[in-house]
Amino acid sequence: MRVLAHFVATPKVLDFLAPHRDWLDVRFCAEDDDDTFYTELPAAEVIWHVLRPLSAQDIARAPRLKLIHKLGAGVNTIDVDAATAAGVAVANMPGANAASVAEGTVLLMLAALRRLPELDRATRAGRGWPSDPTLGETVRDIGGCTVGLIGYGNIARRVEQIVAVMGAEVLHTSTRDDGHSGWRTLPDLLAASDIVSIHVPLTEDTHALLDADALATMKPGAVLVNTARGPVVDEAALTDALRRGHLAAAGLDVFATEPVPADNPLLRLDNIVLTPHVTWYTADTMRRYLELAVNNCTRLRAGHQLVNLVNAPAG
């Protein structure tokens, strides 16, 4: 079975796949390597997809394609309608990266809340002593905060477990009142939370969900963390809120455009912590991804029902 994996293989990945080499022919391709991608695409029966957008035109150039397997949960970078029309199954891996993204979310919370980048720069420059007296007024403990989770899926629930143990009060919002005592409407959650963390997929309803008006309702001095999808936040409005000091800080792993353009004004702010869409990317998550990906390839080879399908392909 020919698989096009849109990521670079590491020694651990190759070791994991070694027992399956008699039937699984995996060709690896870096996300920005279009030459290799389009050379391998016509022969691919399966694509292991990470983040590179997969368009209808791409799918049309893969006549042997039977399965697009998203290594992760969000399928917004795949033209699912085109795949469905072409008879190509699309599957994902809900919950497989939840532990890693939840820990990465809390990492960004702490780094933003504790002004970690600023203190790191000051220490390297020999400016760490005497201590900045404003730390005692601006730096917070998570345990003394109300943490608001926008969305309440696998990742958000794990974040809740972690910060609750640290002493935080946790609120959440979802599409409707789910009966939990911590449920709030989005406006109420924004107004009450010291830290707001985003955990919703990118849809028409969530695009620019946190626009200028929504950000204005957040507590002065609050922290915003986004490890979901960049376009859920209006970046221009966020930049303005951070510049004015309405928000104390932000921690972002995702952006409206990826890779981030060099002229993105967020890159020039000091009160922000940035990572390049990698909170999911750990050895533990990759092992879980590969286990699930190989399992579905095994099912496809045997003609068995695929797991975690997100579409009903034609034909």
DRENFIMAR-880132 format. One line per field, with one value per residue (C-alpha): residue number from 1; x, y, z; residue in one letter. Coordinates in Angstrom, 3 decimals. Layout:
BEGIN
num	NUM/...
X	X/...
Y	Y/...
Z	Z/...
residuo	a/...
***
This chain:
BEGIN
num	1/2/3/4/5/6/7/8/9/10/11/12/13/14/15/16/17/18/19/20/21/22/23/24/25/26/27/28/29/30/31/32/33/34/35/36/37/38/39/40/41/42/43/44/45/46/47/48/49/50/51/52/53/54/55/56/57/58/59/60/61/62/63/64/65/66/67/68/69/70/71/72/73/74/75/76/77/78/79/80/81/82/83/84/85/86/87/88/89/90/91/92/93/94/95/96/97/98/99/100/101/102/103/104/105/106/107/108/109/110/111/112/113/114/115/116/117/118/119/120/121/122/123/124/125/126/127/128/129/130/131/132/133/134/135/136/137/138/139/140/141/142/143/144/145/146/147/148/149/150/151/152/153/154/155/156/157/158/159/160/161/162/163/164/165/166/167/168/169/170/171/172/173/174/175/176/177/178/179/180/181/182/183/184/185/186/187/188/189/190/191/192/193/194/195/196/197/198/199/200/201/202/203/204/205/206/207/208/209/210/211/212/213/214/215/216/217/218/219/220/221/222/223/224/225/226/227/228/229/230/231/232/233/234/235/236/237/238/239/240/241/242/243/244/245/246/247/248/249/250/251/252/253/254/255/256/257/258/259/260/261/262/263/264/265/266/267/268/269/270/271/272/273/274/275/276/277/278/279/280/281/282/283/284/285/286/287/288/289/290/291/292/293/294/295/296/297/298/299/300/301/302/303/304/305/306/307/308/309/310/311/312/313/314/315
X	0.000/1.483/1.206/2.196/3.072/3.193/5.824/9.508/10.385/12.493/14.435/11.692/9.023/11.031/11.608/7.881/7.019/9.768/7.586/5.084/7.507/6.471/3.113/3.274/5.305/5.458/6.906/7.675/7.431/8.129/5.192/6.906/8.265/5.754/8.041/8.085/4.418/3.237/5.656/4.333/0.663/-0.485/0.615/-0.677/-3.459/-3.415/-2.341/-1.276/-2.167/-0.910/-1.356/-0.649/-3.959/-5.285/-7.407/-9.898/-7.223/-4.797/-7.380/-8.089/-4.404/-4.512/-6.538/-5.549/-6.387/-8.718/-8.113/-6.998/-6.114/-5.737/-3.064/-5.091/-8.717/-9.384/-10.098/-10.495/-7.374/-8.901/-11.515/-13.782/-16.562/-14.176/-12.890/-16.427/-17.387/-14.267/-15.076/-12.159/-12.645/-11.533/-10.724/-9.279/-7.909/-10.064/-8.371/-5.037/-3.207/-5.304/-2.676/0.062/-2.038/-3.456/0.030/1.157/-1.829/-0.928/2.687/1.581/-0.700/2.170/4.671/2.292/1.016/4.523/6.046/8.545/9.913/10.507/12.274/14.354/15.550/16.304/18.292/20.361/21.105/22.158/19.114/17.414/18.634/17.308/13.906/11.361/8.972/6.043/6.222/4.427/1.492/1.351/2.397/-0.288/-0.592/-2.911/-4.346/-5.536/-7.233/-10.500/-9.756/-12.364/-12.379/-14.045/-15.117/-15.343/-13.964/-11.132/-8.389/-10.377/-11.385/-7.751/-6.765/-9.534/-8.128/-4.636/-5.515/-8.152/-5.468/-3.416/-6.320/-7.995/-11.721/-12.681/-15.536/-16.394/-18.733/-20.032/-22.782/-25.463/-25.881/-24.503/-25.677/-22.232/-21.932/-19.048/-20.986/-21.377/-22.472/-19.534/-20.074/-20.308/-17.212/-15.171/-16.190/-15.389/-12.121/-8.556/-7.294/-9.275/-8.207/-9.636/-10.552/-13.054/-12.688/-12.597/-16.053/-18.194/-19.602/-16.224/-14.353/-13.390/-15.389/-13.119/-13.358/-12.781/-16.134/-15.572/-12.029/-13.298/-15.553/-12.611/-11.272/-8.624/-5.289/-6.588/-4.514/-5.636/-4.308/-5.040/-3.924/-6.944/-7.038/-5.709/-8.706/-10.919/-9.291/-9.277/-5.504/-5.716/-8.075/-5.848/-2.770/-4.601/-5.791/-2.252/-0.689/-3.171/-2.675/-6.319/-5.000/-1.883/-0.525/-1.295/0.074/-0.421/0.439/-1.768/-2.165/-4.507/-1.820/0.744/3.697/3.460/4.423/7.459/5.428/2.744/2.576/2.080/5.735/6.836/4.973/6.807/3.769/3.126/4.493/4.564/5.123/4.775/1.702/3.600/1.790/0.567/4.023/5.603/7.047/4.037/1.494/3.409/3.355/-0.415/-0.870/1.148/-0.694/-4.041/-2.813/-1.395/-4.555/-6.757/-4.416/-4.675/-8.456/-8.407/-6.184/-8.518/-11.694/-12.926/-14.813/-12.536/-12.596/-13.187/-14.598/-15.768/-17.471/-19.471/-17.558/-19.519/-19.556
Y	0.000/3.343/6.062/9.708/11.080/14.846/15.172/14.412/10.981/10.787/7.680/6.835/7.044/4.740/2.292/2.182/1.488/-1.099/-4.148/-3.116/-2.555/-5.781/-4.241/-0.521/1.693/5.111/8.050/11.080/14.682/17.910/20.314/22.873/20.375/20.709/19.002/15.726/16.032/16.345/13.658/11.145/12.186/10.227/6.894/7.527/5.309/6.948/10.392/10.922/14.570/17.041/20.753/21.480/22.429/19.629/21.096/19.697/20.112/18.035/15.283/15.281/14.601/11.438/8.872/5.941/7.737/5.882/7.490/10.829/10.280/13.449/13.136/15.132/16.146/19.278/18.670/22.327/22.079/19.262/19.796/17.116/17.783/17.179/14.004/12.766/13.432/11.572/8.548/9.194/8.462/11.096/10.045/11.835/11.035/12.716/12.842/11.435/14.702/15.862/15.220/17.025/20.032/20.346/20.423/22.881/25.070/25.200/25.880/28.955/30.043/29.932/31.568/34.445/34.806/34.770/37.067/34.343/35.685/39.125/37.716/35.377/38.304/40.432/37.653/36.984/40.717/40.935/42.989/40.486/42.067/43.790/42.256/44.293/45.543/45.392/41.570/41.662/43.450/41.847/38.197/35.757/32.160/30.003/28.826/32.347/32.742/31.926/30.008/30.160/27.438/28.221/24.769/21.674/18.764/16.344/18.957/21.477/18.811/17.808/21.452/21.698/18.713/20.218/23.770/22.611/20.637/23.853/25.559/27.476/28.001/26.684/27.865/26.667/27.400/25.105/25.183/24.834/24.552/21.101/21.031/21.396/23.946/25.666/26.315/29.957/31.826/33.194/36.837/35.788/33.598/36.386/38.876/36.534/34.910/35.938/33.469/32.567/29.497/28.581/24.972/25.078/23.909/26.446/26.710/29.462/30.057/30.256/32.332/35.623/34.489/36.672/39.949/43.466/43.556/40.193/41.071/44.347/42.402/40.496/41.516/44.259/42.511/39.100/36.578/34.924/31.540/29.953/26.423/25.692/27.576/31.044/32.531/32.018/35.262/38.590/39.146/42.885/43.318/41.144/43.170/46.358/44.950/43.874/47.162/49.186/46.967/45.942/42.379/41.735/38.989/36.245/32.809/31.661/28.408/29.089/31.981/33.250/32.570/29.808/30.039/33.421/36.283/38.237/41.447/40.141/42.826/40.187/39.235/42.658/42.620/41.892/40.717/37.623/34.070/32.350/28.788/27.544/25.268/22.549/22.035/18.717/17.635/15.267/11.779/10.482/12.019/10.826/7.271/7.454/8.966/6.229/3.481/4.830/5.511/2.019/0.509/2.230/1.231/-2.359/-2.061/-0.551/-3.351/-5.990/-4.292/-3.653/-0.624/2.352/4.089/7.778/8.581/12.159/11.659/9.135/8.885/8.486/5.066
Z	0.000/-1.072/1.567/1.162/4.592/4.623/7.321/7.734/9.106/12.242/13.336/15.858/13.128/10.874/13.730/14.459/10.821/10.271/11.131/8.428/5.553/3.815/2.903/3.773/1.426/3.089/1.156/3.332/2.229/4.121/4.332/2.100/-0.448/-3.269/-5.799/-3.863/-2.944/-6.532/-7.742/-5.208/-5.296/-8.400/-6.891/-3.382/-2.066/1.353/2.524/6.107/6.428/9.028/8.245/4.573/2.878/0.679/-2.097/-4.590/-7.271/-5.207/-4.768/-8.501/-9.143/-7.016/-9.015/-6.753/-3.523/-1.161/2.236/3.640/7.275/9.309/11.976/14.477/14.856/12.801/9.106/8.100/5.898/3.824/1.111/2.561/0.032/-2.870/-1.255/-0.672/-4.296/-5.470/-3.315/-0.969/2.716/5.239/8.789/11.781/15.234/17.882/21.251/20.092/20.678/23.646/26.311/24.415/23.411/26.931/28.427/25.742/26.544/30.215/29.245/27.270/30.120/32.576/30.233/29.484/33.030/34.548/31.860/31.013/27.685/29.165/32.233/30.086/27.943/31.006/32.677/29.543/29.306/32.957/33.903/36.198/39.432/41.381/40.695/38.768/41.477/39.059/39.166/42.483/40.851/37.416/37.772/38.916/40.064/37.967/41.267/41.988/38.596/36.932/33.743/30.996/28.329/25.008/23.875/26.035/24.069/24.812/25.046/27.100/29.610/30.102/30.573/33.159/35.061/35.159/36.193/38.679/40.507/40.556/42.328/39.516/39.227/35.791/33.588/30.113/27.268/24.554/21.947/24.608/28.369/29.160/32.750/34.317/37.102/35.289/32.084/31.056/27.981/26.010/27.118/30.764/30.485/28.878/31.541/34.434/33.339/34.139/31.539/28.401/26.423/23.015/22.167/19.290/15.678/12.873/11.305/9.829/13.305/15.051/12.464/14.199/17.230/19.353/17.471/18.801/20.584/22.273/23.338/24.790/27.177/28.664/32.046/31.931/32.422/31.289/29.325/26.080/24.935/21.559/20.682/18.449/15.125/14.374/12.531/15.597/16.820/14.980/14.995/14.326/17.276/19.473/18.518/19.460/22.800/23.683/22.606/24.659/27.687/27.872/27.757/29.812/27.583/25.103/24.298/20.692/18.970/15.925/13.509/10.810/8.197/8.639/8.320/10.042/7.701/8.893/8.906/11.273/14.005/16.688/16.217/17.426/20.735/23.983/25.955/23.875/23.796/20.401/19.200/15.576/15.800/17.663/20.978/19.565/18.383/20.890/20.657/22.578/20.199/17.132/18.499/19.005/15.528/13.867/15.742/14.546/11.010/10.564/12.058/9.490/6.666/7.899/7.842/4.357/3.089/4.546/3.327/6.863/8.159/8.754/12.125/12.850/9.420/9.001/5.642/3.652/0.372/-2.855/-4.406
residuo	m/r/v/l/a/h/f/v/a/t/p/k/v/l/d/f/l/a/p/h/r/d/w/l/d/v/r/f/c/a/e/d/d/d/d/t/f/y/t/e/l/p/a/a/e/v/i/w/h/v/l/r/p/l/s/a/q/d/i/a/r/a/p/r/l/k/l/i/h/k/l/g/a/g/v/n/t/i/d/v/d/a/a/t/a/a/g/v/a/v/a/n/m/p/g/a/n/a/a/s/v/a/e/g/t/v/l/l/m/l/a/a/l/r/r/l/p/e/l/d/r/a/t/r/a/g/r/g/w/p/s/d/p/t/l/g/e/t/v/r/d/i/g/g/c/t/v/g/l/i/g/y/g/n/i/a/r/r/v/e/q/i/v/a/v/m/g/a/e/v/l/h/t/s/t/r/d/d/g/h/s/g/w/r/t/l/p/d/l/l/a/a/s/d/i/v/s/i/h/v/p/l/t/e/d/t/h/a/l/l/d/a/d/a/l/a/t/m/k/p/g/a/v/l/v/n/t/a/r/g/p/v/v/d/e/a/a/l/t/d/a/l/r/r/g/h/l/a/a/a/g/l/d/v/f/a/t/e/p/v/p/a/d/n/p/l/l/r/l/d/n/i/v/l/t/p/h/v/t/w/y/t/a/d/t/m/r/r/y/l/e/l/a/v/n/n/c/t/r/l/r/a/g/h/q/l/v/n/l/v/n/a/p/a/g
***
